Amino acid sequence: MYIILFILLLSGCSSYELDPLFENKLPLYNNITLEIVSVEGFSPDPDGLKSFEASLLRYHFCRKLIIVQRTVLIKPENIVPWNLTGLQMFEAANKTIKNAENKQDLNIFASFLPGPYIQGKINGLAGLQYSEGSFAIFKNFASDHEEIVLLHEFGHLMLIADDSHSPDRKPINEERPNHCNNHECIMFWQVTSDIKDFDLNCRREIAKLLENK
């Protein structure tokens, strides 16, 4: 049952200091549409979404971020630990926006859910990117760092600090594949209060994406 349905059109009005790596770079996408479906009581923090928007614009990922957001009701007794199959089923039941029909736009599905996520030895994740166009945020594990988790999972979608995408990059975290080993970087494997932004290596990867556009 849909409880809330609304659309936010977010245009780049935030001010920030431009990183020299991104001067004269065209945005990677014209529009990024983020379809958010959250379980009632676990909706995203508005300030976290604003921070996420500002970062996407700052690093020229898009000209405009479009957020389509709604909440669904799940009975408490039906909320169980998530696994990959559960995430895929939730997406199949709730995704309404199809993949973009052109390479200039990108559509992403994001679910905001109660945790935990348990699969094998994995337990207690704050977020998980589980397909080429989808990720999940587990609100009660993301804590006060929701904007960092959002940007981290988006970074995975963009293959930032990805071992297969960047085989020659040093450093890559040897103990945590597809993550940066800088504890102050967005792409570090664990959310901590030390994280500030993408580090230089990750920013160089983002700039290279723009060059290859």
C-alpha positions, 0 to 999 in steps of 0.5 A: 500500500502506498502511503506517500507519493511525491516528486522532488525536483532538485536543481543545483543551487548549493555553493561550493569550492570547485575542485581543480580536477573538475574544471571545464568538465561536462557532467557525466549525465544530464539527469540522474533520477533516484527512485526511493522506496522506504518502509514506513518509519525508515524514510531518508533524512532530508538533510542527507538527501540535500548533502547527497545532491550537493556532492553529485553536482559538485563532482559533475555526476549530473546536471540535475538530480530528480528524486521520486520518493514514496513509502510502503507499509510492511507489517512488523511481523513481516520485517525479517533480516534481509538477504540478496533475494529479499532485496531483489523481491522488494525491488521487483514489487516496488520499482516503477521507473524503468532504466533510462532509454539513453546514455545521457540519463541514469535511473537508480532504485534505492530502498530504505529499510530496517536492518539487518542484512544477513548473508553468509558471514555478512551482518550489520551493513549500513548499505549495499549496492547489489546490482548495476542500478540498485542499492539499499540503505539500512537506516538503523545501521546507517545511524547519523552518517546517512549521507556518507552511506548514500554517496558510498553506495553511489560510488560503487555504482560508478565503480569508484575504487573498484578492483576490476575497473581500476586494476592499476590503481594504488592503493586499493584495500586488499582486505576489503575488495572494491574499497579504498584503504583511506579511512577518511575517504567516502569509499572506505569500507566502514562508516566512521566520523573520520570520513570527510570526502572522496580522497585524491585517488577517488577524485581522480577516478571520478575526473577520469570518468568525465574525460571518457564521457 
